[in-house]
Amino acid sequence: MRTAALLTTCLLLLAACTPGPPDAEALIDKSIAAHGMDLLDEAIVSFTFRDEGFVIDRDGGQFAYTRTYEDDEGRRVEDTLSNDGLTRTVDGEPADIPEDERDSAVTAVNSVVYFALLPYFLQDPAVQPRYLGTDTVRTQPYHQVEVTFAEEDGGLDHEDRFIYWFHPDDHTMDYLAYYFHTNDGGSRLRIAENTQMVEGIRFQDYGNYEVPHLTEDTIEQYGSYIGTDSLQHVSDVVLHDIAVELR
């Protein structure tokens, strides 16, 4: 009886000391810290992306994201997405936004801001992270985290599915893949490149790729295609003239 009790105690102690899988939220928090993005809670970030100007103004819980561009008639258009919704000015004058353009305008602003500041937005309440395990990419081990979104506060694209690769030592977010449902659906892989630090915040450009046959349920396999002919280059995601003002 004593032997059995001792064996049981040892097994319980062993189980208590055996580490479980990493916590997905903890991995995200470490990555946000590694990228210096805690500073974004109170900051103004500006950059140019594909000939459009963006200003991201965050002040605690308040935000205003402004996109400035020239329309087909040569007018200066500013779309601002804030806590109060979307507003537009044309050549400095308030302008109405047609209902059939509103959703696309919101997406145009929000999607650029979202990707430019990753992994910052992975701490949003609508984010539903799940640890998938480890993956090896270019001989380097990575933690894989899946992110889906709650419908409430999850935005217009809340049905999209994302996979993030976090370096286990540096905690950087070096790769991400996602499946989108708009425009007949499809998937993309983004590979971080041209990283730069601006006022303590890490910004990354991306090469944008696809493997056409990967589905929503298989995008976590993207890592195995890196460096192969199956990976097709789609575009480059490059931010120019990045500036940061910290409050």
Backbone bond lengths (Angstrom), bond angles and torsions (degrees), N, CA, C in turn:
res aa  C-N    CA-C-N  psi(-1)  N-CA   C-N-CA  omega(-1)  CA-C   N-CA-C  phi
1 M - - - 1.460 - - 1.530 110.49 -
2 R 1.358 115.59 -43.03 1.456 118.75 179.62 1.518 110.67 -63.56
3 T 1.352 115.56 -39.46 1.473 119.12 -179.76 1.526 110.83 -63.74
4 A 1.319 115.76 -43.41 1.463 119.84 179.66 1.523 111.45 -64.16
5 A 1.338 115.68 -41.16 1.458 119.62 179.52 1.521 110.90 -64.99
6 L 1.339 115.85 -40.94 1.455 120.29 179.58 1.526 110.63 -64.49
7 L 1.330 116.55 -41.17 1.455 120.98 179.00 1.525 110.94 -63.19
8 T 1.329 115.60 -42.07 1.461 120.00 178.66 1.519 111.31 -62.25
9 T 1.348 115.44 -43.00 1.467 120.21 179.25 1.521 110.87 -61.81
10 C 1.337 116.64 -42.78 1.469 120.77 -179.90 1.520 111.47 -63.39
11 L 1.339 115.87 -40.99 1.461 119.92 179.55 1.528 111.44 -64.98
12 L 1.343 116.22 -39.06 1.455 119.92 178.65 1.524 111.30 -66.30
13 L 1.343 115.65 -40.66 1.459 119.44 178.31 1.522 111.03 -65.48
14 L 1.331 116.82 -39.18 1.456 121.18 179.08 1.522 111.05 -64.45
15 A 1.319 115.34 -42.07 1.463 119.63 179.29 1.525 111.14 -64.61
16 A 1.351 115.57 -37.09 1.456 119.84 -179.20 1.523 111.45 -68.25
17 C 1.343 116.13 -30.79 1.464 120.18 -176.90 1.527 112.76 -88.96
18 T 1.335 117.94 -12.87 1.456 120.40 -179.18 1.526 110.36 -78.25
19 P 1.323 117.83 118.15 1.469 118.97 -177.05 1.518 111.70 -67.32
20 G 1.325 116.26 141.77 1.455 120.95 175.62 1.510 110.11 -86.66
21 P 1.322 117.91 -176.31 1.466 121.04 179.03 1.523 110.38 -65.47
22 P 1.312 117.92 152.68 1.463 120.90 178.74 1.532 111.26 -58.99
23 D 1.296 115.34 150.91 1.453 121.22 177.26 1.532 109.10 -83.60
24 A 1.324 116.68 128.54 1.463 121.10 -175.54 1.523 111.54 -61.31
25 E 1.323 117.99 -42.87 1.456 120.68 -179.63 1.518 111.24 -65.21
26 A 1.342 116.97 -37.05 1.463 120.41 178.34 1.523 111.03 -65.37
27 L 1.336 117.45 -38.69 1.465 120.71 177.32 1.522 110.83 -63.81
28 I 1.316 116.71 -40.77 1.463 120.89 178.20 1.525 110.43 -64.46
29 D 1.333 117.10 -44.94 1.465 120.83 -179.78 1.529 111.09 -60.75
30 K 1.337 116.83 -40.94 1.465 120.34 178.82 1.526 110.98 -65.14
31 S 1.322 116.39 -37.07 1.457 119.88 179.88 1.532 111.14 -69.70
32 I 1.318 117.07 -41.97 1.466 120.52 177.09 1.526 109.94 -58.67
33 A 1.340 116.85 -42.32 1.465 120.93 178.47 1.523 110.94 -66.33
34 A 1.343 116.90 -42.18 1.463 120.59 -179.20 1.523 111.80 -63.86
35 H 1.327 116.74 -32.01 1.460 121.32 178.61 1.536 112.01 -85.10
36 G 1.335 116.95 -0.83 1.459 120.17 -179.90 1.500 114.08 70.05
37 M 1.321 117.73 20.51 1.458 120.11 -170.21 1.517 114.34 -87.67
38 D 1.338 117.45 -0.53 1.457 118.65 169.39 1.536 109.90 -61.45
39 L 1.330 116.38 -26.15 1.469 121.00 179.90 1.516 112.65 -66.24
40 L 1.328 117.05 -18.98 1.462 120.47 -176.72 1.520 113.59 -72.43
41 D 1.335 117.23 -10.05 1.465 119.02 178.40 1.525 110.83 -60.65
42 E 1.332 116.22 -30.02 1.464 120.36 179.71 1.521 108.06 -140.53
43 A 1.316 115.93 82.64 1.465 120.49 -176.07 1.522 110.60 -158.23
44 I 1.323 114.59 159.51 1.456 122.09 171.27 1.523 107.31 -119.27
45 V 1.336 116.06 121.51 1.462 122.34 -178.94 1.518 108.22 -117.23
46 S 1.325 116.32 134.62 1.461 120.02 176.05 1.518 109.61 -131.34
47 F 1.329 116.05 149.14 1.458 121.78 176.82 1.523 108.90 -164.79
48 T 1.316 114.72 169.95 1.467 121.39 174.45 1.509 108.78 -114.19
49 F 1.321 115.60 134.31 1.465 121.42 178.89 1.520 108.30 -134.95
50 R 1.345 115.41 116.02 1.472 121.84 179.17 1.531 112.18 49.77
51 D 1.325 114.39 51.60 1.475 123.55 175.38 1.524 113.53 67.81
52 E 1.321 117.70 13.68 1.459 120.97 174.58 1.525 108.67 -116.68
53 G 1.333 115.74 139.29 1.455 120.25 179.28 1.522 111.37 -91.57
54 F 1.326 116.14 139.92 1.463 121.44 178.64 1.525 109.68 -127.85
55 V 1.333 115.73 137.19 1.458 122.46 172.58 1.519 107.67 -127.73
56 I 1.323 115.84 123.39 1.461 122.51 -178.80 1.523 107.40 -111.60
57 D 1.310 116.75 112.14 1.461 122.26 -177.10 1.528 108.56 -114.45
58 R 1.335 115.35 112.57 1.460 120.39 179.59 1.525 109.00 -121.45
59 D 1.329 115.84 133.06 1.463 121.66 -179.33 1.518 107.90 -141.52
60 G 1.344 115.48 87.31 1.453 119.61 -174.39 1.514 109.81 65.54
61 G 1.316 116.99 -122.12 1.458 120.64 179.82 1.514 113.82 -86.31
62 Q 1.322 117.62 -4.16 1.460 121.24 -179.72 1.530 110.03 -94.26
63 F 1.327 116.39 143.63 1.456 119.64 178.80 1.526 110.30 -147.87
64 A 1.328 114.48 154.00 1.474 121.98 172.89 1.519 106.96 -148.80
65 Y 1.337 115.96 119.68 1.464 122.10 179.40 1.530 107.36 -112.91
66 T 1.325 116.71 119.28 1.459 121.34 -175.71 1.521 110.83 -116.40
67 R 1.326 115.40 130.45 1.468 122.58 173.82 1.522 108.11 -112.68
68 T 1.330 116.23 129.38 1.459 121.43 179.85 1.522 109.58 -118.33
69 Y 1.332 116.11 129.26 1.460 120.00 -178.19 1.533 109.58 -152.88
70 E 1.307 115.19 170.43 1.462 121.32 178.13 1.518 108.86 -106.18
71 D 1.329 116.97 128.64 1.464 119.55 -178.68 1.528 110.84 -83.99
72 D 1.330 116.28 -176.62 1.466 121.16 -175.60 1.524 113.23 -64.36
73 E 1.332 116.55 -19.37 1.460 120.79 179.61 1.519 112.26 -97.13
74 G 1.342 116.25 8.39 1.457 119.96 178.28 1.518 114.50 78.71
75 R 1.335 117.26 14.12 1.459 120.70 179.92 1.527 110.06 -89.04
76 R 1.329 116.81 150.61 1.461 122.45 178.10 1.531 108.88 -86.46
77 V 1.323 116.03 117.07 1.456 121.82 -177.43 1.523 109.34 -111.86
78 E 1.331 115.98 133.75 1.459 121.79 174.80 1.523 109.10 -123.03
79 D 1.314 116.44 117.68 1.461 122.47 173.49 1.516 107.98 -104.45
80 T 1.330 117.51 125.41 1.461 122.01 -179.05 1.517 109.92 -121.11
81 L 1.318 115.26 121.31 1.462 122.19 176.06 1.518 108.03 -103.73
82 S 1.331 116.32 123.01 1.466 120.92 -176.57 1.520 110.10 -139.68
83 N 1.328 115.54 -174.74 1.460 120.48 176.21 1.524 111.74 -57.21
84 D 1.320 116.65 -24.95 1.467 121.41 -177.55 1.521 113.13 -92.65
85 G 1.341 117.88 1.28 1.448 120.46 179.85 1.522 111.77 111.03
86 L 1.324 115.91 -157.72 1.458 122.43 -176.06 1.522 110.85 -106.45
87 T 1.344 115.48 131.42 1.457 121.20 175.35 1.522 109.10 -128.88
88 R 1.344 115.99 160.74 1.471 120.71 -178.11 1.523 110.13 -139.40
89 T 1.332 114.90 142.18 1.456 120.73 167.47 1.524 108.30 -124.24
90 V 1.320 115.88 148.05 1.468 122.56 176.53 1.523 107.06 -125.71
91 D 1.334 114.98 117.58 1.466 120.87 -174.63 1.527 110.95 52.19
92 G 1.328 115.58 39.72 1.457 121.23 175.13 1.502 115.96 85.24
93 E 1.321 118.20 -4.30 1.465 122.04 -178.18 1.528 110.29 -107.39
94 P 1.362 117.53 137.95 1.470 119.68 177.81 1.525 111.24 -56.28
95 A 1.338 115.63 139.96 1.469 120.38 -177.83 1.516 109.45 -138.17
96 D 1.331 115.23 147.33 1.464 120.51 176.11 1.526 110.15 -74.70
97 I 1.325 115.43 150.45 1.458 121.33 175.78 1.524 107.41 -110.66
98 P 1.324 118.71 116.63 1.471 120.37 178.67 1.531 110.57 -55.48
99 E 1.315 116.81 142.99 1.458 121.24 -176.44 1.524 111.93 -58.22
100 D 1.342 116.52 -36.42 1.454 118.42 -177.49 1.541 112.35 -74.53
101 E 1.343 117.72 -6.95 1.457 121.87 176.64 1.526 112.72 -104.46
102 R 1.328 116.67 -15.23 1.465 119.73 -169.99 1.526 112.14 -61.57
103 D 1.326 117.80 -49.45 1.467 120.25 -177.52 1.526 111.60 -62.33
104 S 1.330 116.80 -41.89 1.463 119.72 -179.27 1.526 110.99 -67.79
105 A 1.346 117.33 -34.33 1.460 120.68 177.64 1.522 111.07 -68.21
106 V 1.322 117.05 -41.74 1.474 121.01 176.42 1.519 110.15 -60.28
107 T 1.337 116.51 -46.16 1.464 120.71 -179.75 1.522 111.02 -63.40
108 A 1.328 117.22 -41.12 1.460 121.06 -178.61 1.519 111.59 -60.44
109 V 1.339 116.94 -40.03 1.463 120.66 178.51 1.518 110.98 -75.65
110 N 1.316 115.57 -51.32 1.461 120.50 -171.20 1.520 112.45 -66.57
111 S 1.329 118.18 -38.71 1.457 120.12 -175.50 1.530 111.43 -67.70
112 V 1.343 117.27 -40.24 1.465 119.84 178.37 1.522 110.36 -64.38
113 V 1.331 116.35 -45.28 1.461 120.41 179.73 1.525 110.40 -62.79
114 Y 1.317 116.73 -43.35 1.470 121.61 -177.95 1.524 111.23 -58.75
115 F 1.318 116.98 -51.58 1.461 120.11 -176.87 1.529 111.67 -70.76
116 A 1.324 117.18 -35.02 1.463 120.29 -178.58 1.523 111.91 -64.13
117 L 1.328 116.88 -31.61 1.462 120.49 -174.46 1.527 113.35 -107.47
118 L 1.320 118.53 12.53 1.459 118.95 175.02 1.524 109.83 -62.77
119 P 1.347 117.30 142.60 1.479 128.91 8.19 1.535 115.18 -92.65
120 Y 1.329 118.16 18.64 1.464 121.52 -173.98 1.526 112.91 -52.87
121 F 1.341 117.02 -44.46 1.461 119.59 -172.42 1.530 113.15 -79.57
122 L 1.318 118.02 -0.10 1.467 119.66 177.77 1.525 112.76 -74.36
123 Q 1.328 116.90 -1.04 1.464 120.50 175.72 1.528 111.94 -98.25
124 D 1.327 117.74 3.19 1.459 120.62 -179.99 1.526 110.93 -63.56
125 P 1.337 117.59 149.79 1.473 121.10 -178.43 1.521 114.29 -58.80
126 A 1.343 118.49 -30.71 1.465 120.83 -177.44 1.527 112.76 -76.04
127 V 1.341 117.60 -13.11 1.461 121.30 -177.51 1.534 110.23 -70.99
128 Q 1.336 115.46 133.33 1.465 122.47 178.12 1.535 108.47 -120.49
129 P 1.361 117.19 89.67 1.462 119.73 -176.00 1.533 112.17 -86.18
130 R 1.333 115.03 150.40 1.471 120.95 177.36 1.526 109.14 -146.19
131 Y 1.323 115.65 128.75 1.469 120.17 179.82 1.521 109.67 -75.62
132 L 1.344 116.27 128.77 1.461 121.04 -177.76 1.527 113.13 -101.20
133 G 1.326 117.70 -21.99 1.464 120.57 -176.90 1.517 110.42 127.08
134 T 1.311 116.12 -162.36 1.461 120.64 -178.87 1.526 110.61 -105.28
135 D 1.325 114.91 155.67 1.455 122.11 177.56 1.522 107.57 -142.90
136 T 1.318 116.95 147.83 1.457 121.11 178.08 1.520 109.28 -106.17
137 V 1.333 115.97 123.43 1.459 122.35 -179.87 1.528 107.83 -126.55
138 R 1.328 115.73 120.92 1.473 120.68 -178.60 1.529 111.01 52.21
139 T 1.306 114.98 45.84 1.479 126.05 177.81 1.524 112.79 69.69
140 Q 1.332 118.52 2.15 1.464 121.65 -179.59 1.527 110.08 -102.57
141 P 1.346 117.36 136.23 1.464 119.26 175.92 1.527 111.38 -77.71
142 Y 1.311 116.07 145.93 1.462 121.37 178.42 1.529 109.94 -140.40
143 H 1.330 114.45 150.99 1.458 120.60 168.29 1.527 108.11 -86.51
144 Q 1.331 115.90 133.84 1.460 121.33 176.04 1.526 109.92 -103.95
145 V 1.326 115.99 128.42 1.464 121.43 177.75 1.520 109.05 -125.80
146 E 1.315 115.74 126.76 1.462 121.45 174.36 1.524 109.13 -88.39
147 V 1.337 116.35 140.55 1.459 121.52 174.82 1.521 109.36 -128.51
148 T 1.310 115.12 123.00 1.458 122.27 168.39 1.528 106.81 -120.24
149 F 1.335 116.55 176.91 1.458 119.44 -172.29 1.523 111.04 -131.02
150 A 1.325 114.64 142.07 1.459 119.79 171.37 1.522 108.28 -69.53
151 E 1.319 116.19 148.47 1.467 119.55 -179.72 1.519 111.11 -63.91
152 E 1.338 116.34 -40.35 1.465 120.60 178.41 1.530 109.30 -71.37
153 D 1.311 116.94 123.14 1.470 124.02 -179.85 1.522 112.52 65.15
154 G 1.326 117.46 14.38 1.457 120.22 -179.07 1.517 114.40 -89.51
155 G 1.341 116.28 -2.50 1.455 119.89 176.92 1.513 113.14 83.80
156 L 1.329 115.36 179.17 1.458 121.05 -177.17 1.521 112.00 -67.98
157 D 1.331 117.21 -24.47 1.466 121.18 -177.00 1.529 111.49 -108.85
158 H 1.329 116.58 35.81 1.464 119.71 -173.70 1.535 112.90 -66.46
159 E 1.340 118.22 -14.72 1.462 119.87 179.96 1.534 112.77 -84.91
160 D 1.319 118.14 -6.25 1.463 121.05 -179.96 1.530 110.78 -68.27
161 R 1.326 115.31 153.47 1.469 121.69 179.90 1.528 109.09 -121.03
162 F 1.334 116.49 134.43 1.454 122.65 -177.21 1.519 110.78 -122.49
163 I 1.326 115.94 148.48 1.459 123.03 170.40 1.530 107.41 -126.50
164 Y 1.339 116.38 132.20 1.461 121.57 178.91 1.519 109.80 -119.20
165 W 1.341 115.55 141.50 1.454 122.34 176.02 1.529 108.13 -109.64
166 F 1.353 116.71 116.25 1.456 122.28 -179.85 1.526 109.86 -109.58
167 H 1.339 116.51 130.56 1.463 120.62 178.13 1.527 109.25 -68.21
168 P 1.337 118.67 132.14 1.472 120.30 -173.17 1.525 113.80 -69.59
169 D 1.326 118.31 -23.78 1.471 121.08 -178.64 1.523 112.09 -102.85
170 D 1.329 116.95 -47.85 1.467 120.98 -178.63 1.520 112.60 -81.02
171 H 1.342 117.09 -20.94 1.470 124.26 -179.68 1.535 111.89 65.13
172 T 1.333 117.28 17.24 1.457 120.01 177.51 1.525 110.61 -79.93
173 M 1.333 115.31 152.77 1.456 121.82 175.99 1.524 106.33 -96.94
174 D 1.331 116.98 99.34 1.460 121.68 -171.30 1.525 113.97 -96.13
175 Y 1.322 117.08 -20.33 1.471 121.47 -179.13 1.527 108.55 -144.75
176 L 1.315 115.61 150.42 1.460 120.18 169.90 1.519 108.39 -149.50
177 A 1.321 115.26 146.98 1.456 122.17 175.69 1.522 108.07 -129.77
178 Y 1.323 115.64 150.70 1.465 117.65 178.62 1.516 109.92 -151.51
179 Y 1.317 114.04 153.80 1.462 122.00 175.04 1.522 107.45 -115.36
180 F 1.337 116.58 127.79 1.456 121.43 -178.84 1.525 109.62 -114.81
181 H 1.333 116.24 154.28 1.463 121.85 -175.61 1.521 112.83 -105.24
182 T 1.328 118.59 -12.35 1.456 120.78 178.56 1.523 110.38 -75.56
183 N 1.336 115.99 161.44 1.472 121.92 177.42 1.530 112.34 50.85
184 D 1.316 115.75 47.74 1.471 123.99 177.82 1.533 113.57 70.81
185 G 1.306 117.96 7.64 1.461 120.95 174.11 1.515 113.82 80.48
186 G 1.306 115.42 162.89 1.456 121.07 179.31 1.514 109.75 161.54
187 S 1.321 116.41 179.11 1.459 120.21 -178.21 1.514 110.13 -134.40
188 R 1.340 115.35 160.70 1.449 122.47 177.49 1.539 109.25 -142.67
189 L 1.310 114.12 152.13 1.464 122.56 169.29 1.514 107.32 -118.23
190 R 1.327 117.45 133.32 1.462 121.11 175.33 1.534 108.89 -116.71
191 I 1.320 114.79 129.23 1.458 122.20 -179.79 1.520 107.84 -110.83
192 A 1.335 116.70 121.33 1.455 121.05 -177.46 1.526 110.71 -67.68
193 E 1.336 115.45 140.14 1.457 121.73 177.63 1.522 108.37 -154.69
194 N 1.340 115.90 167.43 1.471 121.61 177.44 1.524 112.22 50.65
195 T 1.325 116.76 47.50 1.465 119.42 179.27 1.526 110.20 -69.05
196 Q 1.325 115.48 146.09 1.464 120.50 176.98 1.521 109.63 -148.58
197 M 1.330 115.59 148.07 1.453 122.02 178.12 1.519 108.72 -102.05
198 V 1.330 115.73 127.13 1.455 121.88 177.51 1.523 107.45 -127.68
199 E 1.320 116.70 113.77 1.472 122.10 -178.39 1.528 111.35 53.20
200 G 1.330 115.89 39.08 1.464 120.45 175.90 1.508 115.02 83.72
201 I 1.328 117.82 3.95 1.465 122.01 -179.47 1.528 108.87 -111.14
202 R 1.324 116.39 133.06 1.460 121.94 -178.85 1.532 109.86 -88.07
203 F 1.321 116.34 121.84 1.457 122.28 175.21 1.529 108.59 -112.40
204 Q 1.327 116.31 146.64 1.453 121.49 -175.96 1.521 110.67 -133.89
205 D 1.339 116.33 135.35 1.453 120.27 164.67 1.521 107.57 -85.71
206 Y 1.336 116.43 169.37 1.459 119.55 -178.60 1.524 110.75 -140.79
207 G 1.327 114.81 142.53 1.446 120.64 160.77 1.514 107.62 -85.86
208 N 1.320 116.59 135.27 1.463 122.10 -174.57 1.531 108.45 -109.97
209 Y 1.347 117.62 123.33 1.458 122.14 -172.11 1.526 110.62 -133.68
210 E 1.334 114.42 167.69 1.459 119.63 174.15 1.516 110.85 -147.92
211 V 1.321 114.97 152.72 1.459 124.09 164.83 1.523 104.60 -121.40
212 P 1.346 118.54 103.42 1.463 121.57 -167.00 1.526 115.34 -54.96
213 H 1.332 118.83 -31.64 1.462 118.41 -173.60 1.527 113.54 -83.72
214 L 1.326 118.64 -6.91 1.456 118.95 178.26 1.521 110.18 -72.10
215 T 1.321 115.76 139.52 1.456 122.04 -176.25 1.525 109.86 -107.11
216 E 1.319 114.68 178.70 1.468 120.24 178.22 1.526 111.49 -56.56
217 D 1.321 116.59 -34.64 1.463 121.13 -176.16 1.522 113.71 -86.62
218 T 1.338 117.88 -4.10 1.461 119.19 -175.19 1.534 113.58 -126.02
219 I 1.329 118.78 11.56 1.466 119.38 -176.97 1.531 112.59 -67.10
220 E 1.335 118.05 -16.74 1.465 118.76 176.22 1.525 111.83 -67.47
221 Q 1.339 117.09 -10.33 1.467 121.26 178.02 1.525 113.00 -83.43
222 Y 1.321 117.94 -3.26 1.461 120.70 -176.71 1.525 112.77 -55.01
223 G 1.328 116.73 -35.59 1.459 119.65 -177.75 1.512 113.60 -56.95
224 S 1.335 117.21 -33.47 1.461 120.96 -178.22 1.522 112.59 -73.99
225 Y 1.344 117.67 -12.71 1.467 121.06 -178.93 1.528 112.82 -96.11
226 I 1.338 116.66 -10.16 1.466 119.43 -178.78 1.524 109.29 -64.18
227 G 1.324 115.11 129.09 1.459 120.30 -178.60 1.510 114.43 87.80
228 T 1.351 117.59 5.33 1.461 121.08 178.64 1.527 109.94 -111.16
229 D 1.334 115.61 165.26 1.462 121.01 179.54 1.527 112.47 -70.08
230 S 1.327 117.40 -15.24 1.464 120.18 -179.56 1.523 112.08 -72.15
231 L 1.334 116.84 -20.08 1.460 121.12 -178.04 1.532 109.09 -83.99
232 Q 1.324 116.06 114.95 1.466 121.44 -174.89 1.527 110.64 -103.24
233 H 1.331 115.72 127.07 1.464 121.06 179.80 1.528 109.87 -72.82
234 V 1.329 116.39 130.57 1.466 122.30 -179.42 1.524 111.24 -106.27
235 S 1.321 116.48 -48.05 1.463 120.14 -177.11 1.526 109.17 -167.21
236 D 1.328 115.06 176.93 1.460 121.69 173.41 1.520 108.74 -118.49
237 V 1.317 115.96 139.28 1.462 122.06 179.95 1.526 106.74 -110.90
238 V 1.328 116.10 102.06 1.464 121.68 -170.68 1.527 109.72 -124.94
239 L 1.331 116.43 129.02 1.458 122.54 175.30 1.523 109.51 -100.07
240 H 1.326 116.67 132.07 1.462 121.80 179.39 1.520 110.21 -113.47
241 D 1.328 115.66 152.83 1.468 122.44 171.75 1.521 112.33 54.86
242 I 1.325 115.96 48.31 1.478 119.85 -179.98 1.527 109.94 -71.69
243 A 1.322 116.39 132.18 1.462 122.08 175.22 1.524 108.50 -136.55
244 V 1.336 115.83 144.79 1.465 121.42 -179.00 1.526 109.21 -131.56
245 E 1.311 115.78 131.75 1.478 121.91 172.60 1.515 107.73 -119.03
246 L 1.332 116.51 116.65 1.462 121.22 179.82 1.515 110.28 -92.70
247 R 1.312 115.07 137.56 1.471 119.27 178.62 1.529 110.53 -82.89
